[in-house]
Amino acid sequence: MNGWCVSDKGRVRKQNQDSCYIDIKPDCAVLVVCDGMGGAKAGNVASRLAADIVAGEMKNEIKPHMGAKAMKQTIEMAAYRANRAISELAKTNPDYYGMGTTLVCAVVGVKAAVVANVGDSRAYLLNDSGIKQVTRDHSVVEDLLDRGTLTNEEARTHPKKNLITRALGTELDVACDLFEIEPRQGDFLLLCSDGLTNMLDDQEILYEVIHGGAIENCCDRLVALSNMRGGPDNITVALLSV
């Protein structure tokens, strides 16, 4: 397995409030992407704290031959600790009030692979056959899509598309959604913040991963495309080649 991660502040924001982490070994991979919120001084603090805690927990506890159940328990505990840490830190400084962060993370081992998310940062599984979104956004727009009151095209420009309904740090307890996946040799797992998905659609992402050129430059290409279209938000992409 090989992996890459690129995080960019975009062309509009003064600060990058995204955080990412990857740890790739031949028999085990850990990827984490967080997108912070809560003001100039708080968003980056929340995302960095969450990424550090979740990545640290998984790096220490995840074993290559671990099963899916144990992986899920480890991820849930990591998300729990990150959520509590952000909530507690927010109480220590008025500038941190209301801060929070999304989380999307993945663990790929020998026997199992698990993806988890909180918020609207996403995970995709890609190969020559196509692209599949693994996660489901916790957002106002996603809820409207589920109810059938909004089309996919309307969702891309909806005024509330950036409003999320779940985040780490904003409530005392938060649940993360967990997904078992079965990546095969030749597949790709891509994690990203909404700075990418608000600018590129799924087929454009698929093209760059499969046909866009050298895979080690793929994250850079995706970030560059997002910036070419205005780069209104921070952009983070983590990519695993299985």
C-alpha contacts under 8 A as a table, 3 or more apart, distances in Angstrom:
res1	aa1	res2	aa2	distance
1	M	24	I	6.83
1	M	25	K	6.85
1	M	26	P	5.57
1	M	27	D	7.50
1	M	29	A	7.58
1	M	240	L	7.00
1	M	241	S	5.57
1	M	242	V	4.77
2	N	24	I	6.33
2	N	25	K	7.87
2	N	240	L	5.83
2	N	241	S	5.19
2	N	242	V	6.88
3	G	22	I	7.13
3	G	23	D	7.91
3	G	24	I	6.27
3	G	238	A	7.33
3	G	239	L	5.48
3	G	240	L	4.37
3	G	241	S	6.08
4	W	22	I	7.32
4	W	216	E	6.87
4	W	219	C	7.08
4	W	238	A	5.72
4	W	239	L	5.32
4	W	240	L	6.71
5	C	20	C	7.03
5	C	21	Y	7.34
5	C	22	I	7.01
5	C	219	C	6.52
5	C	236	T	7.42
5	C	237	V	5.61
5	C	238	A	4.14
5	C	239	L	6.28
6	V	20	C	7.88
6	V	219	C	5.92
6	V	220	D	6.59
6	V	223	V	7.72
6	V	236	T	5.71
6	V	237	V	5.47
6	V	238	A	6.54
7	S	16	N	7.91
7	S	18	D	6.93
7	S	19	S	7.12
7	S	20	C	7.13
7	S	223	V	8.00
7	S	234	N	7.48
7	S	235	I	5.73
7	S	236	T	4.16
7	S	237	V	6.47
8	D	16	N	6.56
8	D	223	V	7.21
8	D	234	N	5.76
8	D	235	I	5.18
8	D	236	T	6.26
9	K	12	V	7.78
9	K	13	R	6.14
9	K	14	K	7.14
9	K	15	Q	5.96
9	K	16	N	4.33
9	K	17	Q	7.57
9	K	18	D	7.96
9	K	233	D	6.79
9	K	234	N	4.25
9	K	235	I	6.27
10	G	13	R	6.27
10	G	16	N	7.89
10	G	226	S	7.98
10	G	227	N	5.99
10	G	230	G	7.98
10	G	231	G	4.60
10	G	232	P	6.15
10	G	233	D	5.54
10	G	234	N	4.93
10	G	235	I	6.23
11	R	227	N	6.30
11	R	230	G	6.51
11	R	231	G	4.84
11	R	232	P	6.04
11	R	233	D	7.44
12	V	230	G	7.80
12	V	231	G	6.44
12	V	232	P	5.04
12	V	233	D	6.64
13	R	16	N	7.13
13	R	232	P	6.78
13	R	233	D	6.18
13	R	234	N	6.91
15	Q	40	A	7.31
16	N	44	N	6.90
16	N	234	N	5.75
17	Q	35	D	6.20
17	Q	36	G	5.19
17	Q	37	M	7.31
17	Q	43	G	5.38
17	Q	44	N	4.02
17	Q	45	V	7.79
17	Q	47	S	6.69
17	Q	234	N	6.89
18	D	33	V	7.37
18	D	34	C	5.57
18	D	35	D	4.39
18	D	36	G	5.81
18	D	44	N	6.46
18	D	47	S	6.14
18	D	48	R	7.64
18	D	193	S	7.60
18	D	234	N	6.49
18	D	235	I	7.37
18	D	236	T	6.64
19	S	33	V	5.85
19	S	34	C	5.16
19	S	35	D	6.55
19	S	36	G	7.96
19	S	44	N	7.55
19	S	47	S	5.70
19	S	48	R	5.59
19	S	51	A	6.45
19	S	236	T	7.55
20	C	31	L	7.62
20	C	32	V	5.43
20	C	33	V	4.44
20	C	34	C	6.31
20	C	51	A	6.55
20	C	236	T	7.24
20	C	238	A	7.36
21	Y	30	V	7.88
21	Y	31	L	5.75
21	Y	32	V	5.07
21	Y	33	V	6.67
21	Y	51	A	6.84
21	Y	55	A	6.88
22	I	29	A	7.45
22	I	30	V	5.59
22	I	31	L	4.45
22	I	32	V	6.40
22	I	238	A	7.48
23	D	29	A	5.72
23	D	30	V	5.15
23	D	31	L	6.59
23	D	59	K	7.76
24	I	28	C	6.38
24	I	29	A	4.45
24	I	30	V	6.42
25	K	28	C	5.13
25	K	29	A	5.81
26	P	29	A	7.81
27	D	64	P	5.78
27	D	109	G	5.87
27	D	110	V	5.93
28	C	63	K	7.45
28	C	64	P	5.15
28	C	107	V	7.28
28	C	108	V	5.55
28	C	109	G	4.44
28	C	110	V	6.84
29	A	106	A	7.84
29	A	107	V	5.64
29	A	108	V	5.10
29	A	109	G	6.58
30	V	55	A	7.34
30	V	58	M	7.24
30	V	59	K	7.18
30	V	105	C	7.44
30	V	106	A	5.79
30	V	107	V	4.74
30	V	108	V	6.72
31	L	55	A	7.65
31	L	105	C	5.42
31	L	106	A	5.21
31	L	107	V	6.68
31	L	191	L	7.75
31	L	238	A	6.99
32	V	51	A	6.35
32	V	54	V	7.63
32	V	55	A	6.63
32	V	103	L	7.27
32	V	104	V	5.96
32	V	105	C	4.30
32	V	106	A	6.64
32	V	191	L	7.67
32	V	238	A	7.75
33	V	51	A	6.93
33	V	103	L	5.94
33	V	104	V	5.40
33	V	105	C	6.28
33	V	121	S	7.46
33	V	191	L	6.68
33	V	192	C	6.45
33	V	193	S	6.96
33	V	236	T	7.28
33	V	237	V	7.78
33	V	238	A	7.28
34	C	47	S	5.22
34	C	48	R	7.60
34	C	50	A	7.21
34	C	51	A	6.34
34	C	101	T	6.16
34	C	102	T	5.19
34	C	103	L	4.66
34	C	104	V	6.53
34	C	121	S	7.25
34	C	193	S	7.08
35	D	43	G	7.66
35	D	47	S	5.81
35	D	101	T	5.32
35	D	102	T	5.10
35	D	103	L	6.96
35	D	121	S	7.14
35	D	193	S	6.12
36	G	42	A	7.67
36	G	43	G	4.03
36	G	44	N	5.53
36	G	45	V	7.56
36	G	46	A	5.76
36	G	47	S	4.64
36	G	99	M	7.54
36	G	100	G	5.90
36	G	101	T	4.09
36	G	102	T	6.42
37	M	42	A	6.84
37	M	43	G	4.08
37	M	44	N	7.46
37	M	46	A	7.49
37	M	47	S	7.99
37	M	99	M	5.71
37	M	100	G	5.39
37	M	101	T	5.69
38	G	41	K	7.76
38	G	42	A	5.36
38	G	43	G	5.02
38	G	96	Y	7.23
38	G	97	Y	7.46
38	G	98	G	5.75
38	G	99	M	4.16
38	G	100	G	6.32
39	G	42	A	5.33
39	G	43	G	5.82
39	G	95	D	7.88
39	G	96	Y	7.98
39	G	99	M	7.35
40	A	43	G	6.30
40	A	44	N	7.58
41	K	44	N	6.86
41	K	45	V	7.09
41	K	95	D	6.40
41	K	96	Y	6.95
42	A	45	V	5.13
42	A	46	A	6.20
42	A	95	D	6.53
42	A	96	Y	4.95
42	A	97	Y	7.81
42	A	99	M	5.56
42	A	100	G	7.92
43	G	46	A	5.27
43	G	47	S	6.23
43	G	99	M	6.00
43	G	100	G	6.59
43	G	101	T	6.97
44	N	47	S	5.20
44	N	48	R	5.93
45	V	48	R	5.33
45	V	49	L	6.03
46	A	49	L	5.23
46	A	50	A	6.11
46	A	86	I	6.06
46	A	99	M	6.35
46	A	100	G	5.51
46	A	101	T	5.82
46	A	169	G	7.65
47	S	50	A	5.18
47	S	51	A	6.04
47	S	100	G	7.32
47	S	101	T	5.35
47	S	102	T	7.50
48	R	51	A	5.14
48	R	52	D	6.02
49	L	52	D	5.21
49	L	53	I	6.15
49	L	82	A	7.06
49	L	85	A	7.80
49	L	86	I	7.11
50	A	53	I	5.26
50	A	54	V	5.94
50	A	79	A	7.76
50	A	82	A	5.03
50	A	83	N	7.40
50	A	86	I	7.44
50	A	101	T	7.50
50	A	103	L	7.75
50	A	168	L	7.86
51	A	54	V	5.33
51	A	55	A	5.73
51	A	103	L	7.97
52	D	55	A	5.32
52	D	56	G	5.79
53	I	56	G	5.11
53	I	57	E	6.04
53	I	78	A	6.67
53	I	81	R	7.33
53	I	82	A	5.79
54	V	57	E	5.24
54	V	58	M	6.17
54	V	75	I	7.40
54	V	78	A	4.92
54	V	79	A	6.25
54	V	82	A	6.60
55	A	58	M	5.24
55	A	59	K	5.90
56	G	59	K	5.16
56	G	60	N	6.13
57	E	60	N	5.32
57	E	61	E	5.95
57	E	62	I	7.98
57	E	74	T	7.53
57	E	75	I	7.97
57	E	78	A	5.77
58	M	61	E	5.13
58	M	62	I	5.18
58	M	74	T	6.77
58	M	75	I	6.89
58	M	78	A	7.25
59	K	62	I	5.91
61	E	74	T	6.97
62	I	66	M	6.89
62	I	71	M	6.70
62	I	74	T	7.30
63	K	66	M	5.29
63	K	109	G	7.43
64	P	108	V	7.99
64	P	109	G	4.69
64	P	110	V	5.52
64	P	111	K	7.53
65	H	109	G	6.24
65	H	110	V	5.34
65	H	111	K	5.57
65	H	112	A	7.74
66	M	70	A	6.40
66	M	71	M	6.60
66	M	109	G	7.07
66	M	110	V	7.70
66	M	111	K	6.59
66	M	112	A	7.03
67	G	70	A	5.60
67	G	71	M	6.28
67	G	111	K	6.02
67	G	112	A	5.57
68	A	71	M	4.97
68	A	72	K	6.11
68	A	111	K	7.77
68	A	112	A	5.28
68	A	113	A	6.57
68	A	114	V	6.60
68	A	180	E	7.04
69	K	72	K	5.21
69	K	73	Q	6.35
70	A	73	Q	5.10
70	A	74	T	6.22
71	M	74	T	5.16
71	M	75	I	6.23
71	M	107	V	7.57
71	M	113	A	7.99
71	M	114	V	6.87
72	K	75	I	5.14
72	K	76	E	6.06
72	K	114	V	6.91
72	K	178	L	6.91
73	Q	76	E	5.13
73	Q	77	M	6.20
74	T	77	M	5.22
74	T	78	A	6.19
75	I	78	A	5.01
75	I	79	A	6.14
75	I	116	A	7.50
76	E	79	A	5.16
76	E	80	Y	6.07
76	E	175	A	7.91
76	E	176	C	6.94
77	M	80	Y	4.96
77	M	81	R	6.18
78	A	81	R	5.24
78	A	82	A	6.17
79	A	82	A	5.06
79	A	83	N	6.01
79	A	168	L	7.64
79	A	176	C	7.37
80	Y	83	N	5.16
80	Y	84	R	6.27
80	Y	173	D	7.28
80	Y	174	V	7.22
81	R	84	R	5.19
81	R	85	A	6.05
82	A	85	A	5.09
82	A	86	I	6.20
82	A	168	L	7.14
82	A	169	G	7.59
83	N	86	I	5.38
83	N	87	S	6.21
83	N	168	L	4.78
83	N	169	G	4.60
83	N	170	T	7.88
83	N	171	E	7.90
83	N	172	L	7.36
83	N	173	D	7.21
83	N	174	V	7.23
84	R	87	S	5.07
84	R	88	E	6.07
84	R	169	G	6.55
84	R	172	L	6.64
84	R	173	D	7.68
85	A	88	E	5.22
85	A	89	L	6.09
85	A	169	G	7.52
86	I	89	L	5.14
86	I	90	A	6.08
86	I	99	M	7.64
86	I	100	G	7.02
86	I	168	L	7.35
86	I	169	G	4.84
87	S	90	A	5.24
87	S	91	K	6.88
87	S	169	G	4.69
87	S	170	T	6.60
87	S	171	E	7.22
87	S	172	L	6.91
88	E	91	K	5.47
88	E	92	T	7.21
89	L	92	T	5.38
89	L	93	N	7.35
89	L	96	Y	7.43
90	A	93	N	6.05
90	A	94	P	7.41
90	A	95	D	7.97
90	A	96	Y	4.71
90	A	97	Y	5.12
90	A	98	G	6.94
90	A	99	M	6.69
91	K	94	P	7.26
91	K	96	Y	7.34
91	K	97	Y	6.73
92	T	96	Y	7.63
93	N	96	Y	5.39
93	N	97	Y	6.95
94	P	97	Y	5.33
96	Y	99	M	5.57
98	G	169	G	7.91
98	G	170	T	6.25
99	M	169	G	6.63
99	M	170	T	6.67
100	G	167	A	6.00
100	G	168	L	5.36
100	G	169	G	4.67
100	G	170	T	5.56
101	T	119	G	7.76
101	T	167	A	5.50
101	T	168	L	5.26
101	T	169	G	6.89
102	T	117	N	7.55
102	T	118	V	5.41
102	T	119	G	4.74
102	T	120	D	6.59
102	T	121	S	6.23
102	T	166	R	7.85
102	T	167	A	5.23
102	T	168	L	6.19
103	L	116	A	7.76
103	L	117	N	5.31
103	L	118	V	5.02
103	L	119	G	6.50
103	L	121	S	6.41
103	L	167	A	7.63
103	L	168	L	7.38
104	V	115	V	7.32
104	V	116	A	5.62
104	V	117	N	4.22
104	V	118	V	6.45
104	V	121	S	5.80
104	V	122	R	6.22
104	V	123	A	6.90
104	V	191	L	6.88
104	V	192	C	7.83
105	C	115	V	5.73
105	C	116	A	5.41
105	C	117	N	6.49
105	C	123	A	7.97
105	C	191	L	7.44
106	A	113	A	7.34
106	A	114	V	5.68
106	A	115	V	4.31
106	A	116	A	6.40
107	V	113	A	5.51
107	V	114	V	5.40
107	V	115	V	6.55
108	V	112	A	6.33
108	V	113	A	4.23
108	V	114	V	6.60
109	G	112	A	5.42
109	G	113	A	5.86
112	A	180	E	7.57
112	A	181	I	7.62
112	A	182	E	7.22
113	A	180	E	5.91
113	A	181	I	5.52
113	A	182	E	6.41
113	A	183	P	7.53
114	V	178	L	6.87
114	V	179	F	5.56
114	V	180	E	4.61
114	V	181	I	5.95
115	V	123	A	7.47
115	V	134	V	7.73
115	V	135	T	7.74
115	V	178	L	5.81
115	V	179	F	5.10
115	V	180	E	6.47
115	V	181	I	7.31
116	A	135	T	7.40
116	A	176	C	6.21
116	A	177	D	5.40
116	A	178	L	4.48
116	A	179	F	6.22
117	N	120	D	7.81
117	N	121	S	7.16
117	N	122	R	7.28
117	N	135	T	6.63
117	N	136	R	7.94
117	N	176	C	5.50
117	N	177	D	5.50
117	N	178	L	6.94
118	V	121	S	7.49
118	V	137	D	7.81
118	V	138	H	6.75
118	V	166	R	6.13
118	V	167	A	5.67
118	V	168	L	7.02
118	V	175	A	7.42
118	V	176	C	5.18
118	V	177	D	6.76
119	G	137	D	5.85
119	G	138	H	4.67
119	G	139	S	6.77
119	G	164	I	5.90
119	G	165	T	6.85
119	G	166	R	5.16
119	G	167	A	5.32
120	D	136	R	7.50
120	D	137	D	4.38
120	D	138	H	5.59
120	D	139	S	6.48
120	D	164	I	6.67
120	D	193	S	7.35
120	D	194	D	6.68
121	S	137	D	7.14
121	S	191	L	7.45
121	S	192	C	5.76
121	S	193	S	4.47
121	S	194	D	5.71
122	R	133	Q	7.41
122	R	134	V	7.52
122	R	135	T	5.76
122	R	136	R	7.44
122	R	137	D	7.20
122	R	191	L	5.64
122	R	192	C	5.48
122	R	193	S	6.49
122	R	194	D	7.53
123	A	133	Q	6.13
123	A	134	V	5.48
123	A	135	T	5.67
123	A	189	L	7.02
123	A	190	L	5.55
123	A	191	L	4.38
123	A	192	C	6.61
124	Y	131	I	6.69
124	Y	132	K	5.52
124	Y	133	Q	4.45
124	Y	134	V	5.32
124	Y	135	T	7.47
124	Y	189	L	5.74
124	Y	190	L	5.10
124	Y	191	L	6.47
125	L	131	I	5.86
125	L	132	K	5.25
125	L	133	Q	6.49
125	L	134	V	6.65
125	L	183	P	7.53
125	L	187	D	7.12
125	L	188	F	5.84
125	L	189	L	4.74
125	L	190	L	6.49
126	L	129	S	7.66
126	L	130	G	5.84
126	L	131	I	4.46
126	L	132	K	6.37
126	L	187	D	5.81
126	L	188	F	5.03
126	L	189	L	6.29
126	L	190	L	7.69
126	L	206	L	6.77
126	L	209	V	7.96
127	N	130	G	5.57
127	N	131	I	6.65
127	N	186	G	6.87
127	N	187	D	4.87
127	N	188	F	6.21
127	N	210	I	7.07
128	D	210	I	6.76
130	G	206	L	6.94
131	I	202	D	6.96
131	I	203	Q	7.43
131	I	206	L	6.11
133	Q	136	R	7.64
134	V	179	F	7.24
135	T	177	D	7.83
135	T	179	F	7.48
136	R	142	E	7.86
137	D	142	E	6.08
137	D	164	I	7.98
138	H	142	E	6.72
138	H	143	D	7.75
138	H	164	I	5.67
138	H	165	T	5.29
138	H	166	R	5.70
139	S	142	E	5.23
139	S	143	D	6.42
139	S	161	K	7.35
139	S	162	N	7.44
139	S	163	L	5.81
139	S	164	I	3.93
139	S	165	T	4.90
139	S	166	R	7.32
140	V	143	D	5.24
140	V	144	L	6.42
140	V	160	K	6.78
140	V	161	K	6.85
140	V	163	L	5.90
140	V	164	I	6.05
140	V	165	T	6.39
141	V	144	L	5.03
141	V	145	L	6.21
141	V	150	L	7.84
141	V	155	A	6.23
141	V	158	H	7.45
141	V	160	K	6.67
141	V	161	K	5.46
141	V	163	L	7.76
142	E	145	L	4.98
142	E	146	D	6.21
143	D	146	D	5.08
143	D	147	R	6.37
144	L	147	R	5.11
144	L	148	G	6.33
144	L	149	T	5.53
144	L	150	L	5.68
145	L	148	G	5.08
145	L	149	T	6.10
145	L	150	L	5.02
145	L	151	T	6.42
145	L	152	N	7.26
145	L	155	A	7.64
146	D	149	T	7.78
147	R	150	L	7.70
148	G	151	T	7.19
150	L	154	E	6.15
150	L	155	A	6.44
151	T	154	E	5.11
151	T	155	A	6.11
152	N	155	A	5.01
152	N	156	R	6.63
153	E	156	R	5.53
153	E	157	T	7.42
154	E	157	T	5.74
154	E	158	H	5.99
155	A	158	H	5.03
155	A	161	K	6.75
156	R	161	K	7.16
156	R	198	N	7.00
157	T	161	K	7.15
158	H	161	K	5.31
159	P	162	N	7.78
160	K	163	L	5.45
164	I	167	A	7.31
166	R	174	V	7.41
167	A	170	T	6.15
167	A	171	E	7.94
167	A	174	V	7.34
168	L	171	E	7.34
168	L	174	V	6.69
169	G	172	L	7.17
171	E	174	V	6.56
183	P	187	D	5.93
183	P	188	F	7.58
183	P	189	L	7.85
183	P	242	V	7.05
184	R	187	D	5.54
184	R	242	V	6.66
185	Q	242	V	5.20
186	G	241	S	6.89
186	G	242	V	5.69
187	D	241	S	6.30
187	D	242	V	5.49
188	F	239	L	6.95
188	F	240	L	5.52
188	F	241	S	4.72
188	F	242	V	5.95
189	L	239	L	5.79
189	L	240	L	5.04
189	L	241	S	6.70
189	L	242	V	7.72
190	L	237	V	7.03
190	L	238	A	5.74
190	L	239	L	4.51
190	L	240	L	6.36
191	L	237	V	5.84
191	L	238	A	5.07
191	L	239	L	6.40
192	C	195	G	7.89
192	C	196	L	6.63
192	C	197	T	7.68
192	C	235	I	7.58
192	C	236	T	5.39
192	C	237	V	4.50
192	C	238	A	6.26
193	S	196	L	6.08
193	S	197	T	7.19
193	S	234	N	7.82
193	S	235	I	6.12
193	S	236	T	5.43
193	S	237	V	6.94
194	D	197	T	4.90
194	D	198	N	5.63
194	D	233	D	8.00
194	D	235	I	7.18
195	G	198	N	5.68
195	G	199	M	6.78
195	G	226	S	7.48
195	G	231	G	7.37
195	G	232	P	7.41
195	G	233	D	5.03
195	G	234	N	5.36
195	G	235	I	4.44
195	G	236	T	7.07
196	L	199	M	5.47
196	L	200	L	6.09
196	L	222	L	7.42
196	L	223	V	7.07
196	L	226	S	6.08
196	L	235	I	5.56
196	L	236	T	7.05
196	L	237	V	7.60
197	T	200	L	5.17
197	T	201	D	6.22
197	T	202	D	7.70
198	N	201	D	7.58
199	M	226	S	5.48
199	M	229	R	6.73
199	M	231	G	7.78
200	L	204	E	6.00
200	L	205	I	6.57
200	L	225	L	7.92
200	L	226	S	6.82
201	D	204	E	5.45
201	D	205	I	6.46
202	D	205	I	5.15
202	D	206	L	6.16
203	Q	206	L	4.92
203	Q	207	Y	6.11
204	E	207	Y	5.13
204	E	208	E	6.41
205	I	208	E	5.37
205	I	209	V	6.37
205	I	222	L	7.23
206	L	209	V	5.25
206	L	210	I	6.08
206	L	211	H	7.97
207	Y	210	I	5.34
207	Y	211	H	5.21
207	Y	212	G	5.95
208	E	211	H	5.52
208	E	212	G	3.96
208	E	213	G	7.16
208	E	218	C	6.48
208	E	221	R	7.38
208	E	222	L	7.08
209	V	212	G	5.98
209	V	213	G	7.78
209	V	215	I	6.66
209	V	218	C	6.09
210	I	213	G	7.74
210	I	215	I	7.99
212	G	215	I	7.92
212	G	218	C	7.24
213	G	217	N	7.43
213	G	218	C	7.19
214	A	217	N	5.59
214	A	218	C	6.69
215	I	218	C	5.00
216	E	219	C	7.46
217	N	220	D	5.40
217	N	221	R	6.34
218	C	221	R	5.06
218	C	222	L	6.25
219	C	222	L	5.21
219	C	223	V	6.24
219	C	237	V	5.80
219	C	238	A	7.02
219	C	239	L	7.07
220	D	223	V	5.19
220	D	224	A	6.05
221	R	224	A	5.03
221	R	225	L	6.17
222	L	225	L	5.19
222	L	226	S	6.33
222	L	237	V	7.78
223	V	226	S	5.15
223	V	227	N	6.27
223	V	235	I	6.32
223	V	236	T	7.43
223	V	237	V	7.54
224	A	227	N	5.08
224	A	228	M	6.10
225	L	228	M	4.97
225	L	229	R	6.50
226	S	229	R	5.31
226	S	230	G	6.75
226	S	231	G	5.38
226	S	235	I	7.64
227	N	230	G	5.10
227	N	231	G	3.91
227	N	232	P	7.73
228	M	231	G	6.74
231	G	234	N	7.30
231	G	235	I	7.77
